[in-house]
Amino acid sequence: MAKIIHSMIRVIDLDKSLTFYKEALDLDIAKRLDFDGFSLVYLRNEENDMEIELTWNADTEEAYTHGTGYGHIAVAVDDLELEHKKLTDYGYQPAEIKEFIRDGQLLAKFFFVQDPDGYKIEFLLRHGHYQ
């Protein structure tokens, strides 16, 4: 059986991305590998076994395109309103909180925010399927 260990995204400003992922998701550097012309930085926190890998290429100045295939990263949190307020206070401009209801039952309560490179992150209330 395969185990998912990380998801990689390319970033333009590594320091700005590191600040965002620390403030927004409380992710710390688990491992950093610096090479000539690029760096790989693996982020995680105590809650996670899986990591986000930030790849920074020194010679890239234009924003990366996400194409039509990239969707989002999702995280589950205990207090959705508190996380929304925290991100708002940091100036990250999260979208409004929405509820997904089917047959009168709350399936999901969530909002989206974008990281400095435009990657979407979905914050879901820890509920039902989203634990």
PyMOL commands that place a pseudoatom at each C-alpha (Angstrom):
pseudoatom trace, name=CA, resn=MET, resi=1, chain=A, elem=C, hetatm=0, pos=[0.000, 0.000, 0.000]
pseudoatom trace, name=CA, resn=ALA, resi=2, chain=A, elem=C, hetatm=0, pos=[1.299, 3.450, -0.924]
pseudoatom trace, name=CA, resn=LYS, resi=3, chain=A, elem=C, hetatm=0, pos=[1.609, 6.214, 1.668]
pseudoatom trace, name=CA, resn=ILE, resi=4, chain=A, elem=C, hetatm=0, pos=[1.281, 9.849, 0.582]
pseudoatom trace, name=CA, resn=ILE, resi=5, chain=A, elem=C, hetatm=0, pos=[4.277, 11.710, 2.024]
pseudoatom trace, name=CA, resn=HIS, resi=6, chain=A, elem=C, hetatm=0, pos=[4.205, 15.172, 0.437]
pseudoatom trace, name=CA, resn=SER, resi=7, chain=A, elem=C, hetatm=0, pos=[2.677, 17.475, -2.138]
pseudoatom trace, name=CA, resn=MET, resi=8, chain=A, elem=C, hetatm=0, pos=[5.003, 19.879, -3.964]
pseudoatom trace, name=CA, resn=ILE, resi=9, chain=A, elem=C, hetatm=0, pos=[4.293, 23.419, -5.099]
pseudoatom trace, name=CA, resn=ARG, resi=10, chain=A, elem=C, hetatm=0, pos=[6.643, 25.899, -6.778]
pseudoatom trace, name=CA, resn=VAL, resi=11, chain=A, elem=C, hetatm=0, pos=[7.038, 29.319, -5.185]
pseudoatom trace, name=CA, resn=ILE, resi=12, chain=A, elem=C, hetatm=0, pos=[8.542, 32.617, -6.332]
pseudoatom trace, name=CA, resn=ASP, resi=13, chain=A, elem=C, hetatm=0, pos=[9.401, 34.214, -2.959]
pseudoatom trace, name=CA, resn=LEU, resi=14, chain=A, elem=C, hetatm=0, pos=[10.476, 31.478, -0.545]
pseudoatom trace, name=CA, resn=ASP, resi=15, chain=A, elem=C, hetatm=0, pos=[10.594, 33.722, 2.539]
pseudoatom trace, name=CA, resn=LYS, resi=16, chain=A, elem=C, hetatm=0, pos=[7.124, 35.106, 1.870]
pseudoatom trace, name=CA, resn=SER, resi=17, chain=A, elem=C, hetatm=0, pos=[5.781, 31.553, 1.400]
pseudoatom trace, name=CA, resn=LEU, resi=18, chain=A, elem=C, hetatm=0, pos=[7.472, 30.306, 4.580]
pseudoatom trace, name=CA, resn=THR, resi=19, chain=A, elem=C, hetatm=0, pos=[5.863, 33.162, 6.525]
pseudoatom trace, name=CA, resn=PHE, resi=20, chain=A, elem=C, hetatm=0, pos=[2.437, 32.417, 5.035]
pseudoatom trace, name=CA, resn=TYR, resi=21, chain=A, elem=C, hetatm=0, pos=[2.541, 28.673, 5.775]
pseudoatom trace, name=CA, resn=LYS, resi=22, chain=A, elem=C, hetatm=0, pos=[3.742, 29.322, 9.333]
pseudoatom trace, name=CA, resn=GLU, resi=23, chain=A, elem=C, hetatm=0, pos=[1.070, 31.922, 10.037]
pseudoatom trace, name=CA, resn=ALA, resi=24, chain=A, elem=C, hetatm=0, pos=[-1.791, 30.251, 8.153]
pseudoatom trace, name=CA, resn=LEU, resi=25, chain=A, elem=C, hetatm=0, pos=[-1.187, 26.553, 8.866]
pseudoatom trace, name=CA, resn=ASP, resi=26, chain=A, elem=C, hetatm=0, pos=[1.397, 26.567, 11.678]
pseudoatom trace, name=CA, resn=LEU, resi=27, chain=A, elem=C, hetatm=0, pos=[3.790, 24.580, 9.475]
pseudoatom trace, name=CA, resn=ASP, resi=28, chain=A, elem=C, hetatm=0, pos=[7.465, 24.549, 10.372]
pseudoatom trace, name=CA, resn=ILE, resi=29, chain=A, elem=C, hetatm=0, pos=[10.486, 23.521, 8.358]
pseudoatom trace, name=CA, resn=ALA, resi=30, chain=A, elem=C, hetatm=0, pos=[11.017, 19.787, 8.785]
pseudoatom trace, name=CA, resn=LYS, resi=31, chain=A, elem=C, hetatm=0, pos=[13.896, 19.645, 6.307]
pseudoatom trace, name=CA, resn=ARG, resi=32, chain=A, elem=C, hetatm=0, pos=[15.578, 22.115, 3.978]
pseudoatom trace, name=CA, resn=LEU, resi=33, chain=A, elem=C, hetatm=0, pos=[17.842, 21.213, 1.097]
pseudoatom trace, name=CA, resn=ASP, resi=34, chain=A, elem=C, hetatm=0, pos=[19.656, 24.084, -0.620]
pseudoatom trace, name=CA, resn=PHE, resi=35, chain=A, elem=C, hetatm=0, pos=[21.363, 23.445, -3.952]
pseudoatom trace, name=CA, resn=ASP, resi=36, chain=A, elem=C, hetatm=0, pos=[22.988, 25.631, -6.592]
pseudoatom trace, name=CA, resn=GLY, resi=37, chain=A, elem=C, hetatm=0, pos=[20.039, 27.451, -8.104]
pseudoatom trace, name=CA, resn=PHE, resi=38, chain=A, elem=C, hetatm=0, pos=[17.164, 25.909, -6.154]
pseudoatom trace, name=CA, resn=SER, resi=39, chain=A, elem=C, hetatm=0, pos=[15.909, 24.911, -2.714]
pseudoatom trace, name=CA, resn=LEU, resi=40, chain=A, elem=C, hetatm=0, pos=[13.519, 22.240, -1.471]
pseudoatom trace, name=CA, resn=VAL, resi=41, chain=A, elem=C, hetatm=0, pos=[11.801, 22.992, 1.834]
pseudoatom trace, name=CA, resn=TYR, resi=42, chain=A, elem=C, hetatm=0, pos=[9.559, 20.427, 3.534]
pseudoatom trace, name=CA, resn=LEU, resi=43, chain=A, elem=C, hetatm=0, pos=[6.936, 21.787, 5.929]
pseudoatom trace, name=CA, resn=ARG, resi=44, chain=A, elem=C, hetatm=0, pos=[4.874, 20.014, 8.588]
pseudoatom trace, name=CA, resn=ASN, resi=45, chain=A, elem=C, hetatm=0, pos=[3.519, 20.313, 12.111]
pseudoatom trace, name=CA, resn=GLU, resi=46, chain=A, elem=C, hetatm=0, pos=[2.766, 17.847, 14.912]
pseudoatom trace, name=CA, resn=GLU, resi=47, chain=A, elem=C, hetatm=0, pos=[-0.757, 17.277, 13.562]
pseudoatom trace, name=CA, resn=ASN, resi=48, chain=A, elem=C, hetatm=0, pos=[0.518, 15.986, 10.220]
pseudoatom trace, name=CA, resn=ASP, resi=49, chain=A, elem=C, hetatm=0, pos=[2.367, 13.019, 8.870]
pseudoatom trace, name=CA, resn=MET, resi=50, chain=A, elem=C, hetatm=0, pos=[2.253, 14.419, 5.317]
pseudoatom trace, name=CA, resn=GLU, resi=51, chain=A, elem=C, hetatm=0, pos=[4.384, 17.387, 4.255]
pseudoatom trace, name=CA, resn=ILE, resi=52, chain=A, elem=C, hetatm=0, pos=[4.108, 20.284, 1.821]
pseudoatom trace, name=CA, resn=GLU, resi=53, chain=A, elem=C, hetatm=0, pos=[7.259, 20.670, -0.246]
pseudoatom trace, name=CA, resn=LEU, resi=54, chain=A, elem=C, hetatm=0, pos=[8.048, 24.201, -1.391]
pseudoatom trace, name=CA, resn=THR, resi=55, chain=A, elem=C, hetatm=0, pos=[10.325, 24.270, -4.428]
pseudoatom trace, name=CA, resn=TRP, resi=56, chain=A, elem=C, hetatm=0, pos=[12.103, 27.557, -5.097]
pseudoatom trace, name=CA, resn=ASN, resi=57, chain=A, elem=C, hetatm=0, pos=[14.081, 28.067, -8.323]
pseudoatom trace, name=CA, resn=ALA, resi=58, chain=A, elem=C, hetatm=0, pos=[16.539, 30.971, -8.257]
pseudoatom trace, name=CA, resn=ASP, resi=59, chain=A, elem=C, hetatm=0, pos=[16.192, 31.865, -11.941]
pseudoatom trace, name=CA, resn=THR, resi=60, chain=A, elem=C, hetatm=0, pos=[12.385, 32.104, -11.959]
pseudoatom trace, name=CA, resn=GLU, resi=61, chain=A, elem=C, hetatm=0, pos=[10.887, 35.580, -11.745]
pseudoatom trace, name=CA, resn=GLU, resi=62, chain=A, elem=C, hetatm=0, pos=[7.484, 35.168, -13.426]
pseudoatom trace, name=CA, resn=ALA, resi=63, chain=A, elem=C, hetatm=0, pos=[4.598, 33.702, -11.478]
pseudoatom trace, name=CA, resn=TYR, resi=64, chain=A, elem=C, hetatm=0, pos=[3.953, 30.029, -12.110]
pseudoatom trace, name=CA, resn=THR, resi=65, chain=A, elem=C, hetatm=0, pos=[0.751, 29.158, -13.919]
pseudoatom trace, name=CA, resn=HIS, resi=66, chain=A, elem=C, hetatm=0, pos=[-1.627, 26.747, -12.251]
pseudoatom trace, name=CA, resn=GLY, resi=67, chain=A, elem=C, hetatm=0, pos=[-3.360, 25.640, -15.415]
pseudoatom trace, name=CA, resn=THR, resi=68, chain=A, elem=C, hetatm=0, pos=[-6.790, 24.049, -15.254]
pseudoatom trace, name=CA, resn=GLY, resi=69, chain=A, elem=C, hetatm=0, pos=[-5.720, 20.952, -13.364]
pseudoatom trace, name=CA, resn=TYR, resi=70, chain=A, elem=C, hetatm=0, pos=[-4.692, 22.280, -9.961]
pseudoatom trace, name=CA, resn=GLY, resi=71, chain=A, elem=C, hetatm=0, pos=[-7.470, 22.383, -7.368]
pseudoatom trace, name=CA, resn=HIS, resi=72, chain=A, elem=C, hetatm=0, pos=[-6.506, 23.046, -3.776]
pseudoatom trace, name=CA, resn=ILE, resi=73, chain=A, elem=C, hetatm=0, pos=[-4.973, 21.778, -0.556]
pseudoatom trace, name=CA, resn=ALA, resi=74, chain=A, elem=C, hetatm=0, pos=[-7.497, 21.139, 2.245]
pseudoatom trace, name=CA, resn=VAL, resi=75, chain=A, elem=C, hetatm=0, pos=[-6.999, 21.274, 6.010]
pseudoatom trace, name=CA, resn=ALA, resi=76, chain=A, elem=C, hetatm=0, pos=[-9.413, 20.456, 8.841]
pseudoatom trace, name=CA, resn=VAL, resi=77, chain=A, elem=C, hetatm=0, pos=[-9.637, 22.774, 11.858]
pseudoatom trace, name=CA, resn=ASP, resi=78, chain=A, elem=C, hetatm=0, pos=[-11.563, 22.752, 15.140]
pseudoatom trace, name=CA, resn=ASP, resi=79, chain=A, elem=C, hetatm=0, pos=[-12.610, 26.426, 15.101]
pseudoatom trace, name=CA, resn=LEU, resi=80, chain=A, elem=C, hetatm=0, pos=[-13.303, 27.693, 11.591]
pseudoatom trace, name=CA, resn=GLU, resi=81, chain=A, elem=C, hetatm=0, pos=[-14.313, 31.202, 12.658]
pseudoatom trace, name=CA, resn=LEU, resi=82, chain=A, elem=C, hetatm=0, pos=[-11.127, 31.623, 14.718]
pseudoatom trace, name=CA, resn=GLU, resi=83, chain=A, elem=C, hetatm=0, pos=[-8.948, 30.528, 11.768]
pseudoatom trace, name=CA, resn=HIS, resi=84, chain=A, elem=C, hetatm=0, pos=[-10.833, 32.897, 9.444]
pseudoatom trace, name=CA, resn=LYS, resi=85, chain=A, elem=C, hetatm=0, pos=[-10.281, 35.794, 11.868]
pseudoatom trace, name=CA, resn=LYS, resi=86, chain=A, elem=C, hetatm=0, pos=[-6.591, 34.914, 12.285]
pseudoatom trace, name=CA, resn=LEU, resi=87, chain=A, elem=C, hetatm=0, pos=[-6.026, 34.911, 8.515]
pseudoatom trace, name=CA, resn=THR, resi=88, chain=A, elem=C, hetatm=0, pos=[-7.970, 38.159, 8.154]
pseudoatom trace, name=CA, resn=ASP, resi=89, chain=A, elem=C, hetatm=0, pos=[-5.856, 39.756, 10.905]
pseudoatom trace, name=CA, resn=TYR, resi=90, chain=A, elem=C, hetatm=0, pos=[-2.682, 38.699, 9.034]
pseudoatom trace, name=CA, resn=GLY, resi=91, chain=A, elem=C, hetatm=0, pos=[-4.071, 40.410, 5.912]
pseudoatom trace, name=CA, resn=TYR, resi=92, chain=A, elem=C, hetatm=0, pos=[-4.481, 37.258, 3.794]
pseudoatom trace, name=CA, resn=GLN, resi=93, chain=A, elem=C, hetatm=0, pos=[-8.088, 38.065, 2.743]
pseudoatom trace, name=CA, resn=PRO, resi=94, chain=A, elem=C, hetatm=0, pos=[-9.829, 34.702, 3.136]
pseudoatom trace, name=CA, resn=ALA, resi=95, chain=A, elem=C, hetatm=0, pos=[-13.115, 34.231, 1.256]
pseudoatom trace, name=CA, resn=GLU, resi=96, chain=A, elem=C, hetatm=0, pos=[-16.361, 34.184, 3.229]
pseudoatom trace, name=CA, resn=ILE, resi=97, chain=A, elem=C, hetatm=0, pos=[-17.320, 31.109, 5.234]
pseudoatom trace, name=CA, resn=LYS, resi=98, chain=A, elem=C, hetatm=0, pos=[-19.810, 28.896, 3.403]
pseudoatom trace, name=CA, resn=GLU, resi=99, chain=A, elem=C, hetatm=0, pos=[-21.924, 25.902, 4.351]
pseudoatom trace, name=CA, resn=PHE, resi=100, chain=A, elem=C, hetatm=0, pos=[-22.579, 22.910, 2.107]
pseudoatom trace, name=CA, resn=ILE, resi=101, chain=A, elem=C, hetatm=0, pos=[-25.926, 21.387, 3.092]
pseudoatom trace, name=CA, resn=ARG, resi=102, chain=A, elem=C, hetatm=0, pos=[-27.658, 18.378, 1.543]
pseudoatom trace, name=CA, resn=ASP, resi=103, chain=A, elem=C, hetatm=0, pos=[-31.052, 17.017, 2.600]
pseudoatom trace, name=CA, resn=GLY, resi=104, chain=A, elem=C, hetatm=0, pos=[-31.015, 19.370, 5.600]
pseudoatom trace, name=CA, resn=GLN, resi=105, chain=A, elem=C, hetatm=0, pos=[-27.683, 18.001, 6.868]
pseudoatom trace, name=CA, resn=LEU, resi=106, chain=A, elem=C, hetatm=0, pos=[-24.460, 20.003, 7.173]
pseudoatom trace, name=CA, resn=LEU, resi=107, chain=A, elem=C, hetatm=0, pos=[-21.904, 18.246, 4.987]
pseudoatom trace, name=CA, resn=ALA, resi=108, chain=A, elem=C, hetatm=0, pos=[-19.197, 20.879, 5.203]
pseudoatom trace, name=CA, resn=LYS, resi=109, chain=A, elem=C, hetatm=0, pos=[-18.497, 24.353, 6.540]
pseudoatom trace, name=CA, resn=PHE, resi=110, chain=A, elem=C, hetatm=0, pos=[-15.501, 25.958, 4.860]
pseudoatom trace, name=CA, resn=PHE, resi=111, chain=A, elem=C, hetatm=0, pos=[-13.641, 28.895, 3.341]
pseudoatom trace, name=CA, resn=PHE, resi=112, chain=A, elem=C, hetatm=0, pos=[-10.750, 29.348, 0.936]
pseudoatom trace, name=CA, resn=VAL, resi=113, chain=A, elem=C, hetatm=0, pos=[-7.616, 31.473, 1.120]
pseudoatom trace, name=CA, resn=GLN, resi=114, chain=A, elem=C, hetatm=0, pos=[-4.758, 31.826, -1.357]
pseudoatom trace, name=CA, resn=ASP, resi=115, chain=A, elem=C, hetatm=0, pos=[-1.061, 31.623, -0.558]
pseudoatom trace, name=CA, resn=PRO, resi=116, chain=A, elem=C, hetatm=0, pos=[1.405, 34.223, -1.955]
pseudoatom trace, name=CA, resn=ASP, resi=117, chain=A, elem=C, hetatm=0, pos=[1.647, 32.282, -5.251]
pseudoatom trace, name=CA, resn=GLY, resi=118, chain=A, elem=C, hetatm=0, pos=[-2.110, 31.953, -5.696]
pseudoatom trace, name=CA, resn=TYR, resi=119, chain=A, elem=C, hetatm=0, pos=[-2.455, 28.332, -4.578]
pseudoatom trace, name=CA, resn=LYS, resi=120, chain=A, elem=C, hetatm=0, pos=[-5.842, 27.786, -2.958]
pseudoatom trace, name=CA, resn=ILE, resi=121, chain=A, elem=C, hetatm=0, pos=[-6.154, 26.303, 0.513]
pseudoatom trace, name=CA, resn=GLU, resi=122, chain=A, elem=C, hetatm=0, pos=[-9.508, 25.148, 1.817]
pseudoatom trace, name=CA, resn=PHE, resi=123, chain=A, elem=C, hetatm=0, pos=[-10.133, 25.370, 5.559]
pseudoatom trace, name=CA, resn=LEU, resi=124, chain=A, elem=C, hetatm=0, pos=[-12.868, 22.942, 6.640]
pseudoatom trace, name=CA, resn=LEU, resi=125, chain=A, elem=C, hetatm=0, pos=[-14.552, 22.636, 9.998]
pseudoatom trace, name=CA, resn=ARG, resi=126, chain=A, elem=C, hetatm=0, pos=[-13.518, 19.294, 11.493]
pseudoatom trace, name=CA, resn=HIS, resi=127, chain=A, elem=C, hetatm=0, pos=[-16.886, 17.573, 11.003]
pseudoatom trace, name=CA, resn=GLY, resi=128, chain=A, elem=C, hetatm=0, pos=[-18.268, 14.411, 9.432]
pseudoatom trace, name=CA, resn=HIS, resi=129, chain=A, elem=C, hetatm=0, pos=[-16.016, 13.184, 6.621]
pseudoatom trace, name=CA, resn=TYR, resi=130, chain=A, elem=C, hetatm=0, pos=[-13.560, 16.037, 7.165]
pseudoatom trace, name=CA, resn=GLN, resi=131, chain=A, elem=C, hetatm=0, pos=[-11.569, 14.985, 10.193]
for i in range(1, 131): cmd.bond("trace and resi %d" % i, "trace and resi %d" % (i + 1))
show_as sticks, trace
zoom trace
